[in-house]
Each structure stands twice: as structure tokens, then as C-alpha cells.
Amino acid sequence: MSTYEVSPLDRFHRQLGAKMVPFGGWEMPVAYQAGTLDEHLACRNDAVVFDVSHLGTVRVEGTDALHRLQFAFTNDLHKVAPGRAQYTHLLDETDASVLDDIIVWWVRDGVFDVMPNASNTDRVRSAIGGTETTRDRAVLAVQGPRAKERLAAVFADAAEVGRFRVAELDWHGTPCVVAGTGYTGEAGVEIAVPVDAAGDLWSAIMSCGIMPAGLGARDTLRLEAGLPLHGHELGAGITSLQAGLGWVVAWGKDEFRGREALAAERDRGVARLLRGIATEGRRPPRADCAVLLDGAPIGTVTSGNFSPVLEHGIALAFLPPALADGTEVAIDVRGSALPGRVVPLPFVAKK
């Protein structure tokens, strides 16, 4: 008997022949019969749909909701407003490690849906309170340059939701929350739909020529886009500043969790910085491989893979901050030096 949580769409994935894998305490599709490469390229060139129901949702509401989130998170919700979404971090109070990176959907005045990573929902909820609603809904991420064009055939109002906008919409009598967010570097929306209607919406989205894609393609897409993954580019011992995400920190706020420790690092300067490395050939670099400069280790790969768009290996790694773009390095892959060079992020820019 499986001890993993399953998505409301689990039977649909299995009917499509998806390969299921454990992820963040859930059993989720890593790829369908088309395979990760084709799914990846479909997202870059057309449109795909991901089931991301494993992500957490914590509903925070009430007159003090805004204050609670302002104190807990690094970014400043006063930069946005109801009907908008914002990326933010929850920090450890002692060393400013990123306990989780989060999208906040400001649904309406006094009502927020906070979206943690799958395995961090309890940690985030303990910091902000609120009610977990993860198991009450499915979340479908429709992504790609033709995502909205195709989605319009079955959910026209959702297709109109702009980037980092949030809207409460009705789909054939079912209330949904839709945000112009995603994790691929492409345009698209994420749709939170009640469990009872999730299968119908999934089928409708599939009917308009949108390919299903699994977590394998989601990972290679976010890597090409230079987006961090908690547990790799963010996590214990890693701060927002080391990850190159200083823009997510609102220093103008009076206080937030971890502010003092992060300010101390800001003042002394970071000892390492997340950078991109493009490698030669199709052999993929992998996480935890050493990065070498003139044969000496200078850092460690946090994520690496083959880029389907660039057709060579790419990696994210923590490296000395002063290392210039274009510097030739090597990655030690099982005792073999894989040549590469330091490059700016993202690896693949949004079209």
C-alpha cells in the first residue's frame, strides 16, 4: 500500500500511461508516453498542461492577514494589490536560510492563497497560520507560447488572466482561482479547481490540443529559465542573496523574519553566488559535481541536465562572486572533466 499522497487526477495520469514517481510526499507523473524531451519542446513551442496539485495551498484571511504575511515573508505585498500575485521567501530567523520560496496569490481584500513547495507546507503554515486547502483542489498549470490561445477554447476567462494577475472565475458553475504564474519561463496560467471538477477541466484542456507534461519536463524547463528549486538552489545554508534573488527582499519594510541575519550578510558581502555554466556536448552535468578552475575546486553544481533547446549541458552552481562571465571551468563528472564556461542567466530567455 502506497504511503504517498495522490493527486485528484491520479487515474487520468495512469490511463495516459504516465510514469509515476514519489515527489515531496506525493506520487506524481514524471513523464507520459511522449517522453520528457517532447514534452519540454511542446512547452517551449506550443502548450502543455502540468498537474501541480502536490504544491501546497494555505488560505490566510481576516483583518490581520496582510500584517501576518508582511512579517513572515521577505517581499513587500504593498508593492502589489488584491488581484495580483507575488514571489517571496520565508527565512530562518537565525541564519537567513531560505526555508521556502513561495508564490502568494492575493485573491481579494483580506484573502490570500499562499502556495508553498510540496514538502514545506506545514513549515509555512506554522509561520503564518491559516487553513490548509491543498486537498480540496487540484492545480493545473497551462504553459507555453500558445497556452492562452488554446485554453481560450474551453476556458476563455482564464485565458485572459495576465502575468502575475489573480482572478476568481467561474467554469461551468465551478468556482476557480486562476493566476498568471508558472515555473517554466513561458507564458501561461495556473488554475486551482475544486477536486470534484478537476477531471472534467483536465479533459477539457486536453481536448483543445494541449499536451500533458510531467515533472521531468517541468524541471528541465525551470533549469533553462534559471529558476531555483528548493532543496537545490535554495534551502539550508542558502540565503536569498547567495541565490542571486536580492530583488525579492524588501529592505524598506520595518521587519521580517530573518532580516537581521540577512542584513549582516548583505553588509559583509556574500561568499558565493549562484551562476550558470554551459557545458560542451550532450553529456549532462549533475547536482553535487565539483566545479573546477585550473584543476582546483571552486564550487558545486546544484542542478544540471541536458538542455533540449540549446542541445548541450547546462548547470547551476554556487561559485565565487567575482568570477567573470565567460570564464572557462570544468565540471568533475565521475572523475572526468566536462569543459564549460560561466554564462549569464537565464540559459533560455522567454520569447
N, C-alpha and C positions, 0 to 999 in steps of 0.2 A: 504493500500500500504506500503510495507516494506521500511524503510529508510536506511537499511543496504546495503553495497556493497555485490555483489555476485561474486563467482569465475567463470571463464570461463567454469568450469566443473560442474557447479551447476546442470544442468539437468541430468548429469550422476550419481551424488550422489543421486538424488531423484529417479531415475529409479532403483537404487540398494536398495531403502528403507532406506536410511540414516536418522538418526535423526539429524535435523539441529538446530543449536543454534547460538545466537549472540556471537561474539568474536572479540574484538578490532575494532568494527565498521563494521564487516563483518558477514554474515550468512554462517557458515561453518559446515561440518559434525562432530558431536561429536562421533558417532559410527554408524556402519552398522548393518545388521541383526545378524551377528555372535556375536556382543557384545564386549565391551571393554576388558574383560578378555581374550577371544580367540584371539583378535587382538594383544593384548600385547604379549601373548605367541608365536604367529606366528612370531612376530618380533624378539623375543629372540631366537627362534629355527629354523626359516626358512627365510621368506622375506615378507615384506608388502610394500605398497605404500601409502604415505600421500599426499594429496593436501595441500600445504602450500602457495598457491597463495596470501593469505592475508598478508604475510610478505611484507615489502616494498622493493623496489629496487630504488636506486638513482645512476644514471650513472654520474661519475665525470671524466672528461677528459681534456687534454690540458697540456701545458708545466709546469703549476703551480699546477697540480692536486696532485702530491705527496706531495708537500710542504703544501698544504691546509689540507690534511688528517693527516700529521705528526703533525701539530699544534693542530688540533681538538681532536685527539684521544690519549689514553694513551700508546698504544703499539708502537713499532718501526717497520715500514714497511721495513727498511733497513735490518732487520733480515731475510726477505724473498725476493722475486723477482717476476717479471712477471711470470704468470702461477702458482701462489701459492695463498692460502687463509690465512687469519689471524683473530683471535678473538681479540677484543679490546673494550674499553669503552669510552663513551662520558661523561665527568664530568661537574657538575655545578661549575662555576668559584668561587662561594662564599664558599660553604661548602664541595665540592668534592663529593656530592651525585652522584650516577650513573644515569644519565639522560637516558641512554640506553646502552645495550650491543649489540654488532654488529659483524657481520662477513663481512670482506672486501674480495671480490674476485678481485685479481689483474689480470685482463683479459689479458692485453698485455701492452707494454710500453706506459705510459701516459693514460691508460684507466682502470678505476676501477668501479666495481659494488658494492656499499655499501648497505648492507642488514640490515635495522633496524627492530625492532619489529613493528607489525602492527600499533599500535596507536601512535607510536613515529616518523613516517616518516617525518612529517612536521618539528618537532623539530630538527631532524638530518639534514634535508636539509637546514634549516636556519643557521646551524653551518658550513656547508661545501659547500653550493651552489650545482651546478649540476642540472641534469634533472631527474625528477621522471619518471620511466618507468614501475611502478607497473602494470598499466592496459594494458600494451602492451604484457604481457607474463603471462603464468602460471608457477608455480614451483612445480615439482613433486619430492618428497623425497622417494627414494627407499632404504629401510633399512633392515638389518638383516644379519646373517652369510651366507645365501645363496643368498643374494640380487644380487651380481655381477654375480654369476653363472647363475641365472635365467635371469637377464637382458641381458646377452650376446646373448641370442637367438633372441632378437629383436633390440638391440642397442649395438653392440659389442664394438664400440669405447668408449662409455660411461662407459661400464663395466671395461675398462682398466684404468680409471682415479683414481690415487692413493689418499691416505688420505691427505687432505688439498692441493691437486693439483687443478688447474683450466684449462679447455681446451675449446676452441671454436671448435665445431664439427658440422657435417652435418648429419641430419637424413632424408633420402629420400628427399633430396633437401631443407630441412628446417634447417636454422642455429640455433644452440642451444649453450648455455653456460652451462657447466657441472662442478660441483665442488665436491670434495670428502669430503663433510661436512654432518652434520646431528645433531640430537638433541635427540638421543636415547641411546647412549653408544654402539651402534653396528656399524659395517662397512656399507658403502653404499655411495650413491651419491645423489646430488640434481641437478635437470635438469630444467633450465629456457628455456622454449619453447614458441615461438610466439603463441598468442591466437588462430589464425586460425588452427594451427596444434595440439593444446593441446588435443582435444578429441581423435584424431587418436593415439597419443602417449599413452594416458591413456588406451585406449582399447588394444593397443599392449602390454603394460606392464601387463595388467590383463590377456591377453591370454597366458602368459608363467607361470601361476600358482602363481602369486604374489597377495596376499590378500589385498583388500583395508582396510585401518585403519583410524580411526578418531582422533580428538584432545583429546579425553578421554584417549586413549592408549598412545598417544604422551606424555601426562602429566605424566602418571604413569611410563612410560619408563624413562623420564628425571629425575624423582624423584629417582628411583632406581639407576640411574647413578650419582646422587648427583649434577645434573646440575641446575643452578639457573634460576628462572623465573622472569622477570622484573615485578614489582608490588608486588612481594612476597619476594624474597631474594635480589633483587636489586631495587633501586628506591629512593624516597625522604628520606633523612636522613640516607641512607645506602651507605657506601663507598666500593671501591674495596677491601680495606684491611679488613674491617669488614666481608665481604663476603668470605674471605679466598682466594682471587684471586689476591694477590700481584704480581704473576708472569706475569700478564697482563700489569703491569706498567713498562715502560722503563725509569728508573731514569737517565740513561745516556743521554737521549735527553736534549737539551738545554731548551726547554719549551714545555708545552702542557696545554690545558685548565684545570684549577683546580689544577695544580701542587703544588702551594704554600700551599693551604689548605690541600692537601693530605700529603704533606711532614711534615706539622705540626702535623698531626695525627700520622704519622709514628714515629716521634721523641718522642712524649709523650706516645705512645702505645695505642692500641685500647681498648675500654672499653667493647667490646663484640665481639664475633666471631661466625660465622656460623658453626654449628656442626650437626652431625647426631644422631638420637635417634631411637633405635629399641625397639618396644613395644611388650608386651606379648599378644598372642591371635590374633584373626582375627578382632577385633574391631578397626576401623581406627582412629588415631588421626587426628585432623583438624586444619587448619590455625586459628590463633588468640587464641588458647588454651594456658593457662599458664603452664609453666614448673615449677615443684616444687622439691625442695631439702629439705628433712626433714620437709615437710609441708609448707615451705616458698617459694614464687615465686622467681625464679632466671632468667627467660627468657620467651620468647613467641615463639610458633610454627609459622613458616612462610608457610610451606606446609606439608601436611600429608595425608596418604592414606594407603590402604592395598597393600602389595607387592605381586603380583601374583607369583613371583619366590620364594620368601622367605616364603610366606604363613603366614605372620604376619604383623602388622602395622609398618610403618616407618614414620619418620618425620624429617624435617629440622627445626632448631631453633637457635636463637641468644642466646648464653649462655656466662657466664664468661670465659675469655680466659684460665684461669689456671685450669679449670675443667678437670680432667683426663679421658681418655677413660676408659670405664668400670664402671664409677660412676653410681650408681643406682639413678634414678629420677622417677618422676611420672608426668603424663600429666592430667590436670584437664579437663575432657570431660563432660561438662554439669553437673558439681558438683560431678562427680565420678572420682576417681583417677585411671588412667590407668598406671600400672607399666611399666618401661622401663629402658634402660641403654644407656649411651653415647657411640657411636661407631664411628670408622673412616669412612670416605667417600672414594669411593662410597659404597653404600649398596650392589650393584651387580657389580662386576668388569667385564670388557669386556673379553670375552673368547679368 
